[in-house]
């Protein structure tokens, strides 16, 4: 691998690492989906390409982090060119999220004895993608949110009995999951707050 390719790869890794460290310093862990009403009624999924195929590896963290920072609830991302191919356009002023593509290609070279040798050469490149919420004019199915699979208000009898038997204090309200030792109460998804009552 050439020195230039090594430098380029190091630069990509450094930018990604810097982004994750910056999020962590702000208290954001990009590998954890937010506990917000926007995600409560739907299945939480990995970021998706235009064709519905999920991203993998580092791209999952990068796109979750980007979605969290910008408040996107749609998991679908595409390139500028892919949007144009669908007769849509990225809205003016929008900026893309960086994703990485790593692969390898085979090159045939001549060795010191005049024989041909095949060598695998790894490469890494970055490109930008946009969340569908940044794109106007896409077909409707890109904007349509799937129907909730659960009713967040629906009560589960055996769970209610369990918590009633613990003597826990139940509070309603808020949109974050936490436990406060000073008041011995916690908040859970769907704004239901339950104290573990570990006295």
N, C-alpha and C positions, 0 to 999 in steps of 0.2 A: 504494500500500500504506500502511496506517495506521501511525502510530508504534508503537502497541501490537503490531501484527503483526510489525513489524521487530524490536521488543524481544524478542518471543517466539522468533522465528527465531534471533536472536543468542544467546539463552539456551540453546537446543537445541544450536547449534554449539559454544558454550563448554563445555557439559557433556560433549559427545562428545570434544572436543579435550582437556579435562582428564583424561578417562578414559584416552585413548590415551597422553598424556604420562606419567600415573602408571604405566601398564604399562611404557612404555619406560624410566622411571627404575628400575623393578625388574628391568630386563634382559629383559622379555618383549616380543617383537615379535608382535603379534596376527595379523599377516598370514602368519605361518609356523606351520604345524601342528606339534605336538610330535612328537619322535621317541620315542615310548613304545610299549610292548608293546600297549597298547590300540588303537593305530592301525596297527600293523605288518602285520596280516593282512588289513586291509580297505582298500577304495578310500577315499581321503580325498576328501571332497566339501564343497561349499559348504553352509552351513546351509540347512535345508529347512523350508518351511511345512507345515502339517498335511496338505495335499493333495499333497505331494511336489514342489511347485514351489520352485526355489531362490530364496533371497533374493539381492538384488543391491546394488551400491553400498556405501555406508558400513555397511549392516546386516551385510554379510559380516564385516567387521572387528570390529564390535561383538559379534556372536554368537560368532565364533571366540575373541575375548578372554574373553568370559564363560564359554565352555565350558572353556577352558584354566584359568582361575582357579578354577573349581568342580569340575574333573575330570570333566565330562560327556563321554561317548564317543558318545552318540547325536546325529546331526545335526538331529533334528526338534524344532521349536518350535511352540507354539500359545498362543492367548490363554486367559484364564480362562474366558471364555464358550464358546469352542470345546471346551474340556475338558468343561464341563457338558453341552453338546449331545451329547457322546459318552457320557453317563452316567458320567463320570469326575469326579475332583476333584483340585485342587491340594492337596498335603499341607500340613498346618498348619505355619506358620512359614517356608514357602518364600517367597522374594522373586523377582520377575520381572526380566527383562533388558529394557532399553530399546531399542526399535527406532524408526525414523523412517518416516514416510509423507509423501512430497512429491507434490503434484499441482497442478492449477489448475482453476478454474471460470470460466465466462463470465457476465458480468453486463451487462445492457443498461441504458445510462444515457442521459440527455438531455444533448446538448451545448449550448453557448451559443446556437446558432441554432434550438433547438427540435427538432433531428433526433435520431434514436436512434443510439447508437454502442455497439457491443459491445466490451467490454474483458475481456481475460484477467487473472484475478487469481490469482497463485500462492499456495499455502499449504503449511504444514509442520506436522505434528503428531507427537507421540510417543505410543507406547502400550507396554504391557508384554506380554512373552511368556514362557512357561515351557518349559523343556526337558522332554521326555517322561519323563525320569528323576525329575522333580519331581512327577509326576502319577500318581495311583493309579486303577486301574479302567479303563484304556484297553483297547481290543481288543488281542489278543495281537500282531498284526502291527506295532504301534508299538514293542513291546519287543524283538521278534525281531531279532537281528543277522544280517546277510547272511553266508552262508558265505564263508570266506576264498577269494579268487581265486587266491592263491599259497600255496605251502608255504614258510614262512620258513626251514625247515631244509634244503630241497632245494638241492643244490649244482649249480652250473653249471660243467661241465668246462672250457670255454674261459676262464672267468673265473678258476678255480683255477690253470690253467696260466699265465695272464698274471701273477697275483700271485706265483706261485712263481718265475717268471723274473725278477722285479724284485729278488729278494733281500730283500723286505720282511719285517719281523717281524710275525707274526700273533698277536693276543691275543684271547681270548674273555672276555666278561663286561661288565657295565655296561648302561646303558639310554640313554645320551646320545651324540650324534654330536659328536666334537671331534678336534682335532689338537694334540698336546703337543710343541712343538719341543724342549724339554729332554730328553725321552726318545725323540724321533723316532718317535712312534706316534700313531695316530688310532683313533677308534671310529666304527663305522658302524651303520646300521640293522640290526636283528636280532642285536645284540650281537656283531657280527664286527668286530674291530679290525685295521686294516691301516696299516702305516707307508708313506708315500710314498717313503721312502728317497732323498731328494734330496741325497745326499752328493757 
